Amino acid sequence: MPRPIALVALLACLTLAPARARADVVDETFARGNQAAAAGDYRGAVQHYEEAERLLPGRSAALSFNLGTAHAQLGELGRATYHLRRALQPQAEASADVAEAARRNLGVVRQRAEVAAAAAGLQIDRPETWRDAALSALRAPLFGWLSLGAGWLALVLWLFRGRLRAAGQGVAAGLAAVLGAVFVLVGGLHGYALRSELAAPPAIALPAKLEVREGPGVHRKVLFAVQGGSRLRVSERGAGWARVRLPGGLEGWAPLADLGELNASPRHLRNP
């Protein structure tokens, strides 16, 4: 895997910082991380990037990409997968270059995880299907705004159709019907995609080997073990444990500290 590339300073995100001094600290910390990575000190790079992430008020695809790549160089496939996937989330607003590099590195990490799972006899999630990709795309805010805009336009055309000439009334009614159908279809799919993620948010298995038990507690029987980097769904939480489910249907309980929830703050990750 190529070394982490030195990406642009986080100027767009830094404009959200409450003070310029804080922005300068994030900038400097990010630069120190890049220097450590260039010198081959990936553990030091991770520490600097994590410090920058704690100080940054928003999300940064560049920072998530660098963190994921540094973890991959350290052989920490779970954390590498977690950060690289976060770099590709819509709210990270990755540039084309960062998105392409993140997908490439994620593919390399996935291959390593599959080899490790086969060698150790661990469970691993199935590759993403077209349905997974479609639901991920439908959760983007763009579809919500598209549905809302179509609904408002349909309503306006329907209310003001009477002020048009006879020929125009038919066109307006037809266009309103089409826009109404777009509102119902796109809005329904967008809502379904959001509800499915809220009901069972996605997470990544962080350790190299995640033991999944029949109930919450280390005294409970281990049902199976999951390869680090596997995608899971969190369906229930309680007392530091979470009920998780692999895409194939296997489920059980795992420590919350060993899960990287993709839509939650990264500040709660436990150090490896």
Secondary structure, DSSP 8 states (H G I E B T S, - for coil): ----------HHHHTTSSSHHHHHHHHHHHHHHHHHHHTT-HHHHHHHHHHHHHH-SS--HHHHHHHHHHHHHTT-HHHHHHHHHHHTSGGG---HHHHHHHHHHHHHHHHHHHHHHHHHT-B------HHHHHHHHHTSHHHHHHHHHHHHHHHHHHHTGGGS-HHHHHHHHHHHHHHHHHHHHHHHHHHHHHHHHHHS-EEEE-SSEEEEESSSSTTS-EEEEEETT-EEEEEEEETTEEEEE-TTS-EEEEEGGGEEETTS-GGG----
